[in-house]
Amino acid sequence: MDFIERIFGIAPDGGDGTTELIYIAVPFAVGAILVARSWLRRAAERRR
């Protein structure tokens, strides 16, 4: 998990991989929220 260090030659997180983890975790979390919203919206429409 050090692709920023390898590509740019800098270590914004001191080399511990936190920044790279955030770059992976945030899009995953946003995607999960969007899927959950869609699923909940469909479930609510079926109940009507």
N, CA, C and O atoms as a Tripos MOL2 file, in Angstrom:
@<TRIPOS>MOLECULE
protein
  192   191    48     0     0
PROTEIN
NO_CHARGES

@<TRIPOS>ATOM
      1 N           0.8290   -1.1860    0.0000 N.3       1 MET1
      2 CA          0.0000    0.0000    0.0000 C.3       1 MET1
      3 C           0.8760    1.2520    0.0000 C.2       1 MET1
      4 O           0.6740    2.1580    0.8080 O.2       1 MET1
      5 N           1.8230    1.2950   -0.8880 N.am      2 ASP2
      6 CA          2.6660    2.4870   -0.9410 C.3       2 ASP2
      7 C           2.7620    3.0270   -2.3610 C.2       2 ASP2
      8 O           3.8260    3.4660   -2.7970 O.2       2 ASP2
      9 N           1.6340    2.9910   -3.0850 N.am      3 PHE3
     10 CA          1.6800    3.4240   -4.4810 C.3       3 PHE3
     11 C           1.9410    4.9160   -4.6250 C.2       3 PHE3
     12 O           2.5260    5.3300   -5.6250 O.2       3 PHE3
     13 N           1.5310    5.7370   -3.6670 N.am      4 ILE4
     14 CA          1.8130    7.1760   -3.7500 C.3       4 ILE4
     15 C           3.3140    7.4120   -3.6240 C.2       4 ILE4
     16 O           3.8890    8.2150   -4.3590 O.2       4 ILE4
     17 N           3.9400    6.7090   -2.6910 N.am      5 GLU5
     18 CA          5.3820    6.8600   -2.5180 C.3       5 GLU5
     19 C           6.1330    6.4310   -3.7790 C.2       5 GLU5
     20 O           7.0800    7.0960   -4.1980 O.2       5 GLU5
     21 N           5.7070    5.3130   -4.3860 N.am      6 ARG6
     22 CA          6.3910    4.8250   -5.5890 C.3       6 ARG6
     23 C           6.1680    5.7290   -6.7900 C.2       6 ARG6
     24 O           7.1000    5.9590   -7.5610 O.2       6 ARG6
     25 N           4.9640    6.2460   -6.9710 N.am      7 ILE7
     26 CA          4.6560    7.0630   -8.1530 C.3       7 ILE7
     27 C           5.2310    8.4690   -8.0270 C.2       7 ILE7
     28 O           5.8810    8.9540   -8.9530 O.2       7 ILE7
     29 N           5.0000    9.1320   -6.8890 N.am      8 PHE8
     30 CA          5.3650   10.5440   -6.7420 C.3       8 PHE8
     31 C           6.6560   10.7830   -5.9670 C.2       8 PHE8
     32 O           7.2010   11.8860   -6.0020 O.2       8 PHE8
     33 N           7.1460    9.7720   -5.2740 N.am      9 GLY9
     34 CA          8.3800    9.9320   -4.5160 C.3       9 GLY9
     35 C           8.2250   10.7060   -3.2250 C.2       9 GLY9
     36 O           9.2170   11.1660   -2.6590 O.2       9 GLY9
     37 N           6.9860   10.8620   -2.7410 N.am     10 ILE10
     38 CA          6.7450   11.5400   -1.4620 C.3      10 ILE10
     39 C           5.9430   10.6080   -0.5590 C.2      10 ILE10
     40 O           5.2930    9.6820   -1.0430 O.2      10 ILE10
     41 N           5.9860   10.8430    0.7190 N.am     11 ALA11
     42 CA          5.2510   10.0250    1.6820 C.3      11 ALA11
     43 C           4.3680   10.9380    2.5340 C.2      11 ALA11
     44 O           4.7780   11.3490    3.6190 O.2      11 ALA11
     45 N           3.1510   11.2650    2.0530 N.am     12 PRO12
     46 CA          2.2890   12.1860    2.7990 C.3      12 PRO12
     47 C           1.8500   11.6420    4.1570 C.2      12 PRO12
     48 O           1.4970   12.4160    5.0470 O.2      12 PRO12
     49 N           1.8690   10.3400    4.3210 N.am     13 ASP13
     50 CA          1.4470    9.7300    5.5770 C.3      13 ASP13
     51 C           2.6240    9.1420    6.3510 C.2      13 ASP13
     52 O           2.4310    8.3450    7.2690 O.2      13 ASP13
     53 N           3.8270    9.5300    5.9830 N.am     14 GLY14
     54 CA          5.0020    9.0160    6.6720 C.3      14 GLY14
     55 C           5.3360    7.5840    6.2990 C.2      14 GLY14
     56 O           6.1380    6.9390    6.9750 O.2      14 GLY14
     57 N           4.7290    7.0770    5.2300 N.am     15 GLY15
     58 CA          5.0170    5.7280    4.7600 C.3      15 GLY15
     59 C           4.2080    4.6280    5.4100 C.2      15 GLY15
     60 O           4.5030    3.4530    5.1930 O.2      15 GLY15
     61 N           3.1830    4.9650    6.2110 N.am     16 ASP16
     62 CA          2.4280    3.9080    6.8860 C.3      16 ASP16
     63 C           1.2090    3.4170    6.1050 C.2      16 ASP16
     64 O           0.5500    2.4740    6.5440 O.2      16 ASP16
     65 N           0.8930    4.0200    4.9730 N.am     17 GLY17
     66 CA         -0.1860    3.5370    4.1170 C.3      17 GLY17
     67 C          -1.5600    4.0850    4.4310 C.2      17 GLY17
     68 O          -2.5310    3.6710    3.7970 O.2      17 GLY17
     69 N          -1.6880    4.9930    5.3740 N.am     18 THR18
     70 CA         -2.9920    5.5340    5.7480 C.3      18 THR18
     71 C          -3.6590    6.2710    4.5910 C.2      18 THR18
     72 O          -4.8550    6.1020    4.3580 O.2      18 THR18
     73 N          -2.9030    7.0790    3.8700 N.am     19 THR19
     74 CA         -3.4750    7.8380    2.7540 C.3      19 THR19
     75 C          -4.0010    6.9000    1.6770 C.2      19 THR19
     76 O          -5.0920    7.1140    1.1500 O.2      19 THR19
     77 N          -3.2390    5.8690    1.3470 N.am     20 GLU20
     78 CA         -3.6980    4.9140    0.3400 C.3      20 GLU20
     79 C          -4.9430    4.1770    0.8080 C.2      20 GLU20
     80 O          -5.8480    3.9170    0.0140 O.2      20 GLU20
     81 N          -4.9960    3.8410    2.0820 N.am     21 LEU21
     82 CA         -6.1690    3.1690    2.6240 C.3      21 LEU21
     83 C          -7.4050    4.0500    2.5010 C.2      21 LEU21
     84 O          -8.4880    3.5640    2.1730 O.2      21 LEU21
     85 N          -7.2490    5.3380    2.7630 N.am     22 ILE22
     86 CA         -8.3680    6.2700    2.6280 C.3      22 ILE22
     87 C          -8.8280    6.3400    1.1780 C.2      22 ILE22
     88 O         -10.0280    6.3640    0.9050 O.2      22 ILE22
     89 N          -7.8700    6.3740    0.2390 N.am     23 TYR23
     90 CA         -8.2230    6.4250   -1.1840 C.3      23 TYR23
     91 C          -8.9790    5.1810   -1.6380 C.2      23 TYR23
     92 O          -9.7050    5.2330   -2.6310 O.2      23 TYR23
     93 N          -8.8250    4.0830   -0.9410 N.am     24 ILE24
     94 CA         -9.5530    2.8600   -1.2760 C.3      24 ILE24
     95 C         -10.8570    2.7730   -0.4850 C.2      24 ILE24
     96 O         -11.8890    2.3890   -1.0360 O.2      24 ILE24
     97 N         -10.8200    3.1240    0.7940 N.am     25 ALA25
     98 CA        -11.9780    2.9580    1.6690 C.3      25 ALA25
     99 C         -13.1080    3.9330    1.3640 C.2      25 ALA25
    100 O         -14.2770    3.5530    1.4300 O.2      25 ALA25
    101 N         -12.7870    5.1780    1.0320 N.am     26 VAL26
    102 CA        -13.8350    6.1790    0.7990 C.3      26 VAL26
    103 C         -14.7080    5.8190   -0.4070 C.2      26 VAL26
    104 O         -15.9310    5.8230   -0.2710 O.2      26 VAL26
    105 N         -14.1390    5.5070   -1.5870 N.am     27 PRO27
    106 CA        -15.0140    5.1170   -2.7000 C.3      27 PRO27
    107 C         -15.8230    3.8500   -2.4000 C.2      27 PRO27
    108 O         -16.9750    3.7380   -2.8200 O.2      27 PRO27
    109 N         -15.2310    2.9050   -1.6840 N.am     28 PHE28
    110 CA        -15.9610    1.6970   -1.3090 C.3      28 PHE28
    111 C         -17.1450    2.0470   -0.4160 C.2      28 PHE28
    112 O         -18.2450    1.5360   -0.6260 O.2      28 PHE28
    113 N         -16.9390    2.9050    0.5710 N.am     29 ALA29
    114 CA        -18.0120    3.3050    1.4830 C.3      29 ALA29
    115 C         -19.1100    4.0660    0.7460 C.2      29 ALA29
    116 O         -20.2940    3.8330    0.9900 O.2      29 ALA29
    117 N         -18.7300    4.9700   -0.1510 N.am     30 VAL30
    118 CA        -19.7170    5.7260   -0.9320 C.3      30 VAL30
    119 C         -20.5310    4.7670   -1.7940 C.2      30 VAL30
    120 O         -21.7530    4.8920   -1.8770 O.2      30 VAL30
    121 N         -19.8680    3.8200   -2.4310 N.am     31 GLY31
    122 CA        -20.5730    2.8320   -3.2440 C.3      31 GLY31
    123 C         -21.5390    2.0090   -2.4150 C.2      31 GLY31
    124 O         -22.6650    1.7550   -2.8440 O.2      31 GLY31
    125 N         -21.1140    1.5890   -1.2320 N.am     32 ALA32
    126 CA        -21.9850    0.8050   -0.3580 C.3      32 ALA32
    127 C         -23.2030    1.6150    0.0730 C.2      32 ALA32
    128 O         -24.3090    1.0800    0.1440 O.2      32 ALA32
    129 N         -23.0100    2.8880    0.3580 N.am     33 ILE33
    130 CA        -24.1300    3.7540    0.7440 C.3      33 ILE33
    131 C         -25.1090    3.9110   -0.4100 C.2      33 ILE33
    132 O         -26.3220    3.8510   -0.2070 O.2      33 ILE33
    133 N         -24.5930    4.1110   -1.6210 N.am     34 LEU34
    134 CA        -25.4750    4.2660   -2.7790 C.3      34 LEU34
    135 C         -26.2650    2.9920   -3.0570 C.2      34 LEU34
    136 O         -27.4510    3.0570   -3.3810 O.2      34 LEU34
    137 N         -25.6240    1.8460   -2.9350 N.am     35 VAL35
    138 CA        -26.3240    0.5740   -3.1360 C.3      35 VAL35
    139 C         -27.3860    0.3870   -2.0620 C.2      35 VAL35
    140 O         -28.5010   -0.0380   -2.3660 O.2      35 VAL35
    141 N         -27.0580    0.6950   -0.8160 N.am     36 ALA36
    142 CA        -28.0250    0.5480    0.2740 C.3      36 ALA36
    143 C         -29.2170    1.4740    0.0850 C.2      36 ALA36
    144 O         -30.3580    1.0710    0.3100 O.2      36 ALA36
    145 N         -28.9640    2.7150   -0.3280 N.am     37 ARG37
    146 CA        -30.0700    3.6550   -0.5770 C.3      37 ARG37
    147 C         -30.9900    3.1280   -1.6630 C.2      37 ARG37
    148 O         -32.2130    3.1780   -1.5320 O.2      37 ARG37
    149 N         -30.3940    2.6220   -2.7360 N.am     38 SER38
    150 CA        -31.1860    2.0940   -3.8420 C.3      38 SER38
    151 C         -32.0200    0.9000   -3.3800 C.2      38 SER38
    152 O         -33.2050    0.8000   -3.6960 O.2      38 SER38
    153 N         -31.3960    0.0070   -2.6400 N.am     39 TRP39
    154 CA        -32.0980   -1.1750   -2.1660 C.3      39 TRP39
    155 C         -33.2290   -0.7890   -1.2120 C.2      39 TRP39
    156 O         -34.3320   -1.3280   -1.3080 O.2      39 TRP39
    157 N         -32.9650    0.1330   -0.3030 N.am     40 LEU40
    158 CA        -33.9970    0.5570    0.6420 C.3      40 LEU40
    159 C         -35.1380    1.2760   -0.0620 C.2      40 LEU40
    160 O         -36.2980    1.1140    0.3150 O.2      40 LEU40
    161 N         -34.8180    2.0710   -1.0840 N.am     41 ARG41
    162 CA        -35.8560    2.7660   -1.8380 C.3      41 ARG41
    163 C         -36.7680    1.7560   -2.5440 C.2      41 ARG41
    164 O         -37.9900    1.9010   -2.5290 O.2      41 ARG41
    165 N         -36.1660    0.7330   -3.1600 N.am     42 ARG42
    166 CA        -36.9720   -0.2910   -3.8300 C.3      42 ARG42
    167 C         -37.8160   -1.0740   -2.8300 C.2      42 ARG42
    168 O         -38.9710   -1.3960   -3.1100 O.2      42 ARG42
    169 N         -37.2520   -1.3790   -1.6790 N.am     43 ALA43
    170 CA        -37.9930   -2.1130   -0.6530 C.3      43 ALA43
    171 C         -39.1780   -1.2890   -0.1570 C.2      43 ALA43
    172 O         -40.2510   -1.8430    0.0840 O.2      43 ALA43
    173 N         -39.0070    0.0150   -0.0020 N.am     44 ALA44
    174 CA        -40.0950    0.8810    0.4530 C.3      44 ALA44
    175 C         -41.1900    0.9750   -0.6040 C.2      44 ALA44
    176 O         -42.3720    1.0190   -0.2620 O.2      44 ALA44
    177 N         -40.8170    1.0060   -1.8790 N.am     45 GLU45
    178 CA        -41.8170    1.0780   -2.9460 C.3      45 GLU45
    179 C         -42.6320   -0.2070   -3.0190 C.2      45 GLU45
    180 O         -43.8180   -0.1620   -3.3450 O.2      45 GLU45
    181 N         -42.0250   -1.3460   -2.7230 N.am     46 ARG46
    182 CA        -42.7490   -2.6160   -2.7560 C.3      46 ARG46
    183 C         -43.7740   -2.7080   -1.6330 C.2      46 ARG46
    184 O         -44.7830   -3.4000   -1.7700 O.2      46 ARG46
    185 N         -43.5270   -2.0190   -0.5280 N.am     47 ARG47
    186 CA        -44.4480   -2.0680    0.6100 C.3      47 ARG47
    187 C         -45.7040   -1.2530    0.3740 C.2      47 ARG47
    188 O         -46.7140   -1.4830    1.0410 O.2      47 ARG47
    189 N         -45.6750   -0.3160   -0.5450 N.am     48 ARG48
    190 CA        -46.8340    0.5660   -0.7640 C.3      48 ARG48
    191 C         -47.9440   -0.1420   -1.4680 C.2      48 ARG48
    192 O         -48.9890    0.4550   -1.7290 O.2      48 ARG48
@<TRIPOS>BOND
     1     1     2 1
     2     2     3 1
     3     3     4 2
     4     3     5 am
     5     5     6 1
     6     6     7 1
     7     7     8 2
     8     7     9 am
     9     9    10 1
    10    10    11 1
    11    11    12 2
    12    11    13 am
    13    13    14 1
    14    14    15 1
    15    15    16 2
    16    15    17 am
    17    17    18 1
    18    18    19 1
    19    19    20 2
    20    19    21 am
    21    21    22 1
    22    22    23 1
    23    23    24 2
    24    23    25 am
    25    25    26 1
    26    26    27 1
    27    27    28 2
    28    27    29 am
    29    29    30 1
    30    30    31 1
    31    31    32 2
    32    31    33 am
    33    33    34 1
    34    34    35 1
    35    35    36 2
    36    35    37 am
    37    37    38 1
    38    38    39 1
    39    39    40 2
    40    39    41 am
    41    41    42 1
    42    42    43 1
    43    43    44 2
    44    43    45 am
    45    45    46 1
    46    46    47 1
    47    47    48 2
    48    47    49 am
    49    49    50 1
    50    50    51 1
    51    51    52 2
    52    51    53 am
    53    53    54 1
    54    54    55 1
    55    55    56 2
    56    55    57 am
    57    57    58 1
    58    58    59 1
    59    59    60 2
    60    59    61 am
    61    61    62 1
    62    62    63 1
    63    63    64 2
    64    63    65 am
    65    65    66 1
    66    66    67 1
    67    67    68 2
    68    67    69 am
    69    69    70 1
    70    70    71 1
    71    71    72 2
    72    71    73 am
    73    73    74 1
    74    74    75 1
    75    75    76 2
    76    75    77 am
    77    77    78 1
    78    78    79 1
    79    79    80 2
    80    79    81 am
    81    81    82 1
    82    82    83 1
    83    83    84 2
    84    83    85 am
    85    85    86 1
    86    86    87 1
    87    87    88 2
    88    87    89 am
    89    89    90 1
    90    90    91 1
    91    91    92 2
    92    91    93 am
    93    93    94 1
    94    94    95 1
    95    95    96 2
    96    95    97 am
    97    97    98 1
    98    98    99 1
    99    99   100 2
   100    99   101 am
   101   101   102 1
   102   102   103 1
   103   103   104 2
   104   103   105 am
   105   105   106 1
   106   106   107 1
   107   107   108 2
   108   107   109 am
   109   109   110 1
   110   110   111 1
   111   111   112 2
   112   111   113 am
   113   113   114 1
   114   114   115 1
   115   115   116 2
   116   115   117 am
   117   117   118 1
   118   118   119 1
   119   119   120 2
   120   119   121 am
   121   121   122 1
   122   122   123 1
   123   123   124 2
   124   123   125 am
   125   125   126 1
   126   126   127 1
   127   127   128 2
   128   127   129 am
   129   129   130 1
   130   130   131 1
   131   131   132 2
   132   131   133 am
   133   133   134 1
   134   134   135 1
   135   135   136 2
   136   135   137 am
   137   137   138 1
   138   138   139 1
   139   139   140 2
   140   139   141 am
   141   141   142 1
   142   142   143 1
   143   143   144 2
   144   143   145 am
   145   145   146 1
   146   146   147 1
   147   147   148 2
   148   147   149 am
   149   149   150 1
   150   150   151 1
   151   151   152 2
   152   151   153 am
   153   153   154 1
   154   154   155 1
   155   155   156 2
   156   155   157 am
   157   157   158 1
   158   158   159 1
   159   159   160 2
   160   159   161 am
   161   161   162 1
   162   162   163 1
   163   163   164 2
   164   163   165 am
   165   165   166 1
   166   166   167 1
   167   167   168 2
   168   167   169 am
   169   169   170 1
   170   170   171 1
   171   171   172 2
   172   171   173 am
   173   173   174 1
   174   174   175 1
   175   175   176 2
   176   175   177 am
   177   177   178 1
   178   178   179 1
   179   179   180 2
   180   179   181 am
   181   181   182 1
   182   182   183 1
   183   183   184 2
   184   183   185 am
   185   185   186 1
   186   186   187 1
   187   187   188 2
   188   187   189 am
   189   189   190 1
   190   190   191 1
   191   191   192 2
@<TRIPOS>SUBSTRUCTURE
     1 MET1         2 RESIDUE 1 A MET
     2 ASP2         6 RESIDUE 1 A ASP
     3 PHE3        10 RESIDUE 1 A PHE
     4 ILE4        14 RESIDUE 1 A ILE
     5 GLU5        18 RESIDUE 1 A GLU
     6 ARG6        22 RESIDUE 1 A ARG
     7 ILE7        26 RESIDUE 1 A ILE
     8 PHE8        30 RESIDUE 1 A PHE
     9 GLY9        34 RESIDUE 1 A GLY
    10 ILE10       38 RESIDUE 1 A ILE
    11 ALA11       42 RESIDUE 1 A ALA
    12 PRO12       46 RESIDUE 1 A PRO
    13 ASP13       50 RESIDUE 1 A ASP
    14 GLY14       54 RESIDUE 1 A GLY
    15 GLY15       58 RESIDUE 1 A GLY
    16 ASP16       62 RESIDUE 1 A ASP
    17 GLY17       66 RESIDUE 1 A GLY
    18 THR18       70 RESIDUE 1 A THR
    19 THR19       74 RESIDUE 1 A THR
    20 GLU20       78 RESIDUE 1 A GLU
    21 LEU21       82 RESIDUE 1 A LEU
    22 ILE22       86 RESIDUE 1 A ILE
    23 TYR23       90 RESIDUE 1 A TYR
    24 ILE24       94 RESIDUE 1 A ILE
    25 ALA25       98 RESIDUE 1 A ALA
    26 VAL26      102 RESIDUE 1 A VAL
    27 PRO27      106 RESIDUE 1 A PRO
    28 PHE28      110 RESIDUE 1 A PHE
    29 ALA29      114 RESIDUE 1 A ALA
    30 VAL30      118 RESIDUE 1 A VAL
    31 GLY31      122 RESIDUE 1 A GLY
    32 ALA32      126 RESIDUE 1 A ALA
    33 ILE33      130 RESIDUE 1 A ILE
    34 LEU34      134 RESIDUE 1 A LEU
    35 VAL35      138 RESIDUE 1 A VAL
    36 ALA36      142 RESIDUE 1 A ALA
    37 ARG37      146 RESIDUE 1 A ARG
    38 SER38      150 RESIDUE 1 A SER
    39 TRP39      154 RESIDUE 1 A TRP
    40 LEU40      158 RESIDUE 1 A LEU
    41 ARG41      162 RESIDUE 1 A ARG
    42 ARG42      166 RESIDUE 1 A ARG
    43 ALA43      170 RESIDUE 1 A ALA
    44 ALA44      174 RESIDUE 1 A ALA
    45 GLU45      178 RESIDUE 1 A GLU
    46 ARG46      182 RESIDUE 1 A ARG
    47 ARG47      186 RESIDUE 1 A ARG
    48 ARG48      190 RESIDUE 1 A ARG
